[in-house]
């Protein structure tokens, strides 16, 4: 087999290997894409939990204030009943003053409870919005995952097809050349054979002397780039 025929086989093999590397790269990216979607859903769920915790906090605060209010009301009733049992004006005035103070506290508690009701309403609204956003996000993420699974199957089918094409080309390349090609292929991320671009290597873009370019065109032997060690060919 002439070097010219060998180069044509290598060019065909490189085209197939480029597709294989690209497809494998896309397959390798899929777990990261799915993980990103899972993280997005996790953050949405965390947002719901945060809003739920905020609602529970203000609800608990309201309950505490209502208990305090009930305690004040009971104390007022208790002191009011004592008013009818006192025997001196001093005792009466003291109890009446105490009742006045507790009524002021009761009024403040009632205002605080009304304010808490507003906060509860806001917290309930925020929780509802977070749940809605989470549900919509989950629906979209589930759809994205389904799309990724379909894409994965399509890639696997294409990959199998290109691997079969590769098997058909391998017997047309001698073992020594193939071994060197594959060493470069794995060391250069799937690019072992590159065309000359103008006067430069198509892989590392180093300038190639005219003599080297002429040797590539003559096709009496395989020429390698001195910098990146890739095989070189001219597209004509």
Secondary structure, DSSP 8 states (H G I E B T S, - for coil): --HHHHHHHHHHHHHHHHHHHHHHHHHHHHHHHHHHHHHHHHHHHHHHHHHHHHHHHHHHHHHHHHHHHHHHHHHHHHHHHHHTT--SHHHHHHHHHHHHHHHHHHHHHHHHHHHHHHHHHHHHHHHHHHHHHHHHHHHHHHHHHHHHHHHHHHHHHHHHHHHHHHHHHHTTS-HHHHHHHHHHHHHTTT--EEEEETTEETTT--B--HHHHHHHHHTSS-EE-TTT--EEE---
